């Protein structure tokens, strides 16, 4: 598929409107539009579970959903895909409400031209890219590409909700790097930054896709483990993380070996909110730090296991 191809998903149940939009898009010469259609909201959501179109054109009044609820339901499923609502003239107020709720634009049936439709699609895609960039800068650490402290706490609250629903536990690792300060002091911040990047990548490789590794600040990292049934099962994860961090980090002619102190707490047994849980893990981490070696400590037992 060429760089000038735009993948469009049209969620529309009126065959005439489908035909009109298809004809309009076929008239554009500079951009090739690859359009897929479904005729109800459920099929649209199912499609988006497997495909990632560049933009969605959404009729607000479908056989299985009516009005603003149609947009809100879809938007909750696919926040990263720009949505343009397409509705009748008498429903313009509903379309405006959809824009207020997150739609990139709205088009009124009967007033759409090929040029207007193409321009709306182009602008919607560009605006969504800008929104996603701003969101990324607000929620991710630019050095390691890991979630930052703000997103970490947001995901921790989501994990709490999931734990309630499935009667499971959430594991929280608070990780502080050993011997990192010496790298910054003796070799400079550029090499120190490189070490942090390597550690971030190793943490991501050590956990499941459903879990979260985040940089909380400086050389401190956090990990959220979801759906924990037995607390002792996290020992193997802690060992895997520490061993991966202890592996030599090669940066040009320099070879660095660092370690990690890991404090572990569990929701809801060790803390009832995110701050309490993090503080418990932090205190457990400092017990490991005082030992002068790499290792981990469960906050409940207070016993340090060195590696």
N, C-alpha and C positions, 0 to 999 in steps of 0.2 A: 504494500500500500504506500502511495507517495506521501511526501511531507505535506502536500496541500490537500490531503483527504481528511474530511471531518466526519467522525462517526456520530450519528444522531439517533437517539431513541425517541420515537413518537408514541406516546400513550394516548390513544384516541379511538373511539368506537364508531365514529361516523365515517362511512366509506367515502363519501363525497369530500369531506375535509382532508382525509388521508390522501386522496387523489390530487387535490389542489396543492397541498404542501409538497407532495412528491414532484409535481410539475414545476412548481416555483423553484425548488432547489436544483432541478435538472437544467434550468436556464442559466445558472451561474457558471461562468467559464473559468475563472481563476481558481476556484475551489471545487473539488469533487466531493459531493456529499454522499456518504454511504448510510442510508436510512433503514432502520429496522422498526417495525410497528408491532404493538400489542394493543388489545382493545379493552383491557381492564387493569385496575391498579394492582391486583394480586400478581398478574402475569408480568407487569412491569417490575415489581419488586423481585420476583423470581429471576427475571432476566439480569437484573443488576447484581445479583449474588454471584454471577459467573462472568459477566462482561463489564467493561469500563468504557462507556461511551464518552465522547467529549462534551456532550450536552444532552439534556432531556427536554423535549417539548411535551408539556403536560396539559391535557384537557381536564378542567376541574370537575366536570360532571360526567361520571363514568357509571357503568352498570352496577359496580360494587362499591362506589364511594361518591359522595356529593359535596360540592362546595369546598370551603377552606380546609376541611378535614382531609380531603384528597391530597392537597399539597403538604400539610403538616405530617401526614403519615409517611409520605415518600421522603420528605426532607429529613425526617428522623432516621431513615434507613441509609441515605446516601449524602452525607454532608459535603463530600469532596467533589461532587459532580454538579455543575451549574444547571439550574432548572429555570426554564422559561414557561410561564403559564399561558395557556391559549384558551380563551373563553369568549362567550357571546357578549355583545355590546351591553345588554342589560345587566350583566354580571361584572361590570368594570370595578365596582366597589370591592367585590370579593377578590378580584385580581390585585387591586391595590393592597389589600390586606395581606395577600400572599407575598407581595414584595416586601412589606414591612416585616414579615416573618422569615424572610431569607431568600425569596426568589430573586433571580438576577434581573428579570424583565417580565413584561406581560404583553401579549398581542391580542387584539380583538378580532374575532372572526368577521369577515366581510370587509375589513379595513387593511388586510395584509397584502403587501406586494412582494415580489421576489426580492427586490433590493432591500426592503424593510426587514424581511425575514432573515436574509443573509447577514445584514448588519447587526441585527439583534443577537444572532448566534455568535458572531465574531466578538462583539463587545462582552457578551455574557461569559465567554470562555476566558477572555483577558482579565475581566474583573475578578473572576473566581481564582485565577492564578495569583493575582495581587493579594486577595484575601488570604489564600493559603500560605503565601510567603509571610505575611504579617503574623498569622497564627503560628507558623513555625518558629519565627523569631521570638515570640512570646512564650512558647511552651517547650522549646528544645535548646539544649546547650550547643552553642555553635562550634565548640572545639571538638567534642566527642560525638556529636550527633545523637546523644542520648536525651531522653526526657529530662527537663530541669526540675527544680524543687517544686515549682507550682504544679506541673503536670503530675509529678510523683504523688503529691497529696490528693489530687483529683482522682487518680487511678486507685489510690489506697482506699478512698471512700467507696468507689465502685466495687472494689474487692470485698469490703465489709458487707455491702448489700448482697453480693453474691453468696457470701458465707452464711448470711441469715437465711437466704432462700434455699440453699442446699445443705444446711446444717454441717458446714465444714469449717476449717480454720484458715486464717491468713498468716503466712510467715513473713516476717520483716527482718532483713539483714541490714545492719549498719556497718559499713566497711570503711576503714581508714588504712591508707597505705603506709607501710613501714619503709624507712630509709629514703623517702621521696624528697624530703627537704634538702638532703645533701646533694641530690642531683641538681636541683635548682640553684643552690648556693655555689656549687663547684663547676657546673657545666653550662649554666645559663637557662633561662626560662624557655628558650626555643626547644632545647632537648627535653626539658621537663614537660612541655606541652605534648611533645611526641610520645613520651611515656604514658601520659594520661590518655591519649588517643588509643594506644595499644591496649591499655587496661580496659577501656570502654568496649573495644571490640571483643576482647576475651570474655568479658562479663556477658555480653549478648550471646556468645557462643556456648556459654555454660548453663543457660537456662532455657526453658520452653518458650515457645512463641506466645503462649498465654500469660507468661510472667513479665515483669517489668524490671529493667535495670536502668537506673537514673544517676546522674551526677548531681549531688546535693550542694556542692561548692568545694573549691580548693581540691584537695586530694581525698575527699569524702564521697562515697557512693552509697546508694541504697538499692535494695532488691525487694520486690514484692512477689511472693509465691502464693498463687491461688490454689484453692481446692485441696488443702492439706488435711489428710485424714489422721495420720499418725505423726506426731512431732519428731520422733526419732528418725523418720525417713529423711529429714532435712540434713542430717549429718553428712550423708554422701554428697549432697549438693554443696555444702560448705567446704568440704574437703576438695571437691573438684574445682571450686572457685579459687581457693587459696593456692592449690598446686598450679593452676593456670597462670596466676599472677606471679608466682615464684619463678616461672620459666624465664630464662635470659631474654632481655630485650636488646636487640642489636640496632644501633643507630649509627650508620657509617662505621667509623673506627672505634666507637665506644660500645661497651657491652655492660648493661646494667642488670643488676639483680635486686629486686625489691621483695617485700612481703606484704602481708595483709593481716590486720586485726579485725575480727568479725564478731559483732554482737547480735544475738538472735532473740526475737520476741514473737509472741503469737497472739493474734486476736481470735476470740475475745478473752482468753484465759489470762493474759498478762496485761491487758489494757483495754479500756472501753472506747477510746477515741484515738485519732491519729497522733496527736501530740504525746499522749501518755505512752503509746506503743513505741514511738520513736525514742523517747527519753529512756525507756527501759532498755531498748537495744543499744542505745548510746552508752549507758552505764556498764552494760555487759561488755561492750567493745573496749572500754577503758581498762577493764580487768585484764583483758588479753594484752593490751598495750603495756601495762605495767610489768608483764612477764618478760618483755623484751624480745619475744619470739612471735612468729606467725602462728595463728590458731583461731579458735572460735570459742564462744561461751554462750550458753543459754541463760537468759536472765533469771529464769525460775530457779535453776540449780546453783548458779554462780560458779560453777566448776569450769576452769579453763582447760581446753584440750589443745595442746601445741602440736604443730606439724613440722 
